[in-house]
Amino acid sequence: MAVTLLFTLGPVQSQSPSAAEMSQKALALDLKLEAAESLALYLELEKLQPENPDVLVGIARQYRHLMQDASSKDEKARLADLALGYGERAAAVAPNDSDAQLSVAITFGKILPLKSAKERVEISRRIKTHVDAALKLDTRNDLAWHILGRWHQGYAEVSTVKRALGEVLFGKLPESTYADAAKCFEKAAQSNPKRLMHAIELGITYARMGKTEEARELLEKGLAMPLKDKDDPAMKQRGKEELGKLGAPEVVAVKAAASTD
């Protein structure tokens, strides 16, 4: 009986996938943006490695991806809370992990549109805290530079009237400029020139700064790049809209010449 049991269990145990194999499969599915399938594997991995920051960050990322695809605000909020919880767990178990700190910042950024104006101010402060921590740990974290660029860009877009009102209601707001945002996007692009989001956001920021030709060049570059990340389709749409606002090069040249007459 013992011999029979040994031979019965042996093949089953040998066929069980290792944590490393599961991790590779989860990451492969993640890269293909198959969030539900990737999440299922990451959740199985969590049972084996509940304090592995890479696993916790991976789970948070899949919940964010599912959040983007959710149709209702309530479902988006539920998935965002799950993503935030896993990101915060990763940051707690691995405070010196740049990606763990960044996971919290990214999720807070996704949560922003779901919150009130007062809540957004507080959340933006928490984004800054975590993205600063991420960059202190890894100065070449391109996504961290990108998030910081969006943070500066957001405050630079606040009008004088809205800023005055906001400071009455919520206290002093950061004095960010488009130049601050541009520096961050430039560093993001230097660290990882293959992400189209860096080129497009830098192009948009240059457009706000009046650097029309540089903006057009970057927008066209970003729009020509292949889709890879979850946010890329929305980012390309944003880039197309901005490029449309710039107008055709010859039209801009005519207007510029007319303004000098």
N, C-alpha and C positions, 0 to 999 in steps of 0.2 A: 504493500500500500504506500509506504514511504517513497519507494523508488518510483512508483507510478505518479505520485503527486509531484515529485521532483521534476520528472520529465514533462508533466503537464504544465507546470508553472514556468519552466525554463524558457521556452520560446516566447511566451507572453511577455516576460520581463525584458527579454532582449529586443522585443519590437517596440517597447515604450520609447518615445522620442526623448532625447536629453533636453535639458534646459537650453543648452546652446543651440540645438537644432530648432527648438520652438522659437527662440529669440530671432534666429535668422529668418524663419518663415514669417514671423510677425512683422519684422522690418521690411521684408520683401513686399508683403501685402500693403504695408504702410506707404511704401514708395509708389505703389500702383494706385494709391488713394482708395483702397478697398477697406474702408474704416471698420465696418461691422465685423468682417472676417478677421482683420488684424486685432481688433479689440478682444474678440473671443480668445485668441491665443494669448494676448497679453494678460488677460484675467486669469487664465490657467497658470501662466508664469508667476503671477502674483501669489498664488497659493504656495508655490515652491520657494519664491524669493520675495517675501513681503516687504523687505527693506532695500530692495535693489532700486536705486534712483532711476536707472535707465528704463526699467519696467514701469515705474510709476509715471515717469515723464511720457513714456509711450502711450500709456492708458489715457493720460490727460489729453494728449494730442488727438487721439481717436474720438474722444468725447467732444472735443472742439470741432472736429470735422463733421461729426454727426449733428452737432448743434447748427452748423451752417446750412445743413440740408433740411433741418426741421422746418415745418410749415407754420406752426403756431408759436406765439410768444411764450406761452407756458412751457412748452416742450423745450424751446431754446433755453429758457431760464433753468429748467431742471438739468439739462445736459451741461450747461455752463457751471452750475453748482458742483456737479460731479467732477468736471475737469479741474475746477479750482481746488477741490478737496484733494485730489491726487497730486496736483502740482505743489500744494502746500506740504503734503506729506513728503514729497521728494526733497523739497527745500529743507525740511526739518531733519530728515535722516542724512542728508548730504549738503550741509550749509556751504561747503566749499566747492560745490558743483555748479558751474556757470549755467549749464542748460536747465538745471533744476530751478535756479533762481529765475531764469528767463521764462520758464513755463508759467509761473505765477503771473508775471507781467503780461505775457501774451493773452492769457485767459481773462485777466482784468480788462484788457483792451477789447476783447470780444463782448464782455459784459456791458461795457459803457453805453451802447445804444439802448439797452433795456432799462436804464436807470434814470432817475430824475436829475435835474440840473445840480441840485445840492449833493446828491450821491456821486455824481460824476466828478465833482471837484475832489472829494475825498479819495475816490478810486484812482484818479490821475496821480495823486500824491503817492499812493501805494505802487502804482506802475513805476514811477520814478525811483522809488526805493529799491525795488527788485531789479530793475534794469541797470541801475548803478552798481548793485552788488554783482550782477552777472558780468559786467564789463571790468570790474575790479579784479575778478577771478580770471577773466580771459579777454584781453584787449582785442583779440581778433575774432570775436563772436559776431559774425556779420548780422545775424538776426537781432542781436541786442542793439547794435548800432542803428539798425533800421527802426526798431521800436522807439528808440530814443529820438530818432529823427522825426517820426510821426508825432511824438509827444511835443517836441518843439514846434513843429508845423501847426499842430492844433491850437496852441496858445498864440502863435504868430497870426493866425487867421481871425482871432477875436477882435472885433471892431472896438474903437475907443469908447463908444457909448455902452456896448455890452460889457466891456472890461470894467468901466466905472460902476455899472449896476452890479456886476458880479462881485466886485470887491466890497460893496456895501452889504451885500447879502452873505457872502462866504469868506470874506477876508482877502488879504493880498494874494494876487495871482502872479505866477512867474512871468518875468519880462523876457520871454523867448522871441527870437527873430527868425526870419527865413534863412538868414546867414547861419544861424546856429543849426537849423535843420539840415541845410546843405552840407555842412561839415560832417554831420553824422551819416548822411546818405553817401557821401564821398568815401568815407571810411568803410562803410558797408560794402560798397562796390569794389573797393580795393581788396577787401578780405575775400570776397566771393563774387567775381565778375559774371558768373553764370546765372545768377538770380535776376530775372527780368524785373522784379519788383523794385530793386535798387535803382536801376536805370530810369524806370518810369517815375518813381517818386522824386528822384533827383531832378529829372526833367520838369516835373510839375513845380518843384520849388524854384528852379531857375526861372521858370516862366513868371512866377510871382515876383521875382527879383528884377524882372525886365531883361533877363539874358535870353532873348528870344531865339537866337540861332543855336546857342548851346542847348536850350530846352528842346527845340525841334529835333536836333540830332540825337539826343538821349531818348526822347519819346519814340522816335522811329526805330532806334536800336532795340529798345525794350519790346516794342510791338512785333519785331521780326524774330524774337527769340522763342524757342519752343516752350509749351506749357509743361510745368513740372510740379509746382506746389499747388496746394489746395486753393490758395487765394489768387492764383495766376489769371483765371478767366475774368474775375471781377477787376483785377488790376489792369488787365489789357483794356477793358471797357473804360476804365477811368483814364487811361492813357489816350485812347481814341477821342474821348470827349475833350480832353485838354488840347490835343493836337488840333482838333477842329476849331477851338477858340483862337488858336494862334493864326489861323488863316493860311492861305497859300504864300510861299516865300516871295513871289513876285508882287503880290498885293501889299505885303508888309513893306517891301522895299520902296514901292511907290509912295505909300503913306509916310514913310520915314523921310524920303526925299522932299515931299511936299511940306513937311513940318519944318524943313531947314530953309525954305524959300523966304 
